[in-house]
């Protein structure tokens, strides 16, 4: 993995060869995605910057340095879950150094993770998702058709927003009943598409050319049938192309579109995000009798324990249902 260049005129320490070596290993041996690598880089560079103020170095840091770093994060108000993620990055980094023979001990081995409760996923009710989908379908024109396809696909498949943004055109052309998704660890999985999602996708594909960068748009035909003077270059391979640097719609833009749609639907925009729709997909399927193993495969979870969090959401709902509606749950008069 090439070292990240410093922006012109920006002071800062040179890239750490230890960090670069660690990231290269993650990319080559574990197939880590670019977003994952960038998150590891940020966590390790934050620790390196902290060590710099203590006149210490990343490759020779001790357990006391890591404990001081975690204490600093806690004082700054960082959520225990985020601090635990940073500690996890440090653990993997120092195990890598030990495996590579660059140091003889792992300073993170005896350090406990910050205590954290496991929060239940935020979800939308089926009525709220229905309102969101209705607002998406009410619009007209290419922008509205694209927005409708994005929302339908998110809710019908439970894709991660990075997976949706990076879908290739071929993934939707092989068999419209299924979507071929390349997820974490570069693993492929097949996700079934609902009739509503297929219809929205077909409507969007008819106007997809509107979003192609100018150089990649199909050549216009003159009235005589001959090609127009400006020839088109190769078409975009992305299902949702754009003029962004990556060549496809960005995660940030999808999130923006959802916020705008939430306002149109009369839903608090703070409640709506791509990941909330992924949670809604999972919890609503469980509500209607889906089994955990099937849900695990569709979500692309490597471990079923990750999927089991949605059973807690269902349990909380059932508990509320009993408390609110069961006759024996009501206080009795003496």
Secondary structure, DSSP 8 states (H G I E B T S, - for coil): -------TT-------HHHHHHHHHHHHHH---HHHHHHHHHHHHHHHHHHHHTT--GGG--HHHHHHHHHHHHHTT--HHHHHHHHHHHHHHHHHHHHTTS-S--TTTT---------------HHHHHHHHHHHHH--SHHHHHHHHHHHHHHHH---HHHHHT-BGGGGTS-TTEEEEE-GGG-EEEEE--HHHHHHHHHHHTTGGGGS-GGGS---B-TTS-B-SS-------BTTB-SSTTSB--HHHHHHHHHHHHHHHT--GGG--HHHHHHHHHHHHHHTT--HHHHHHHHT-SSHHHHTHHHHHHHHHHHHHHHHH-GGGS----
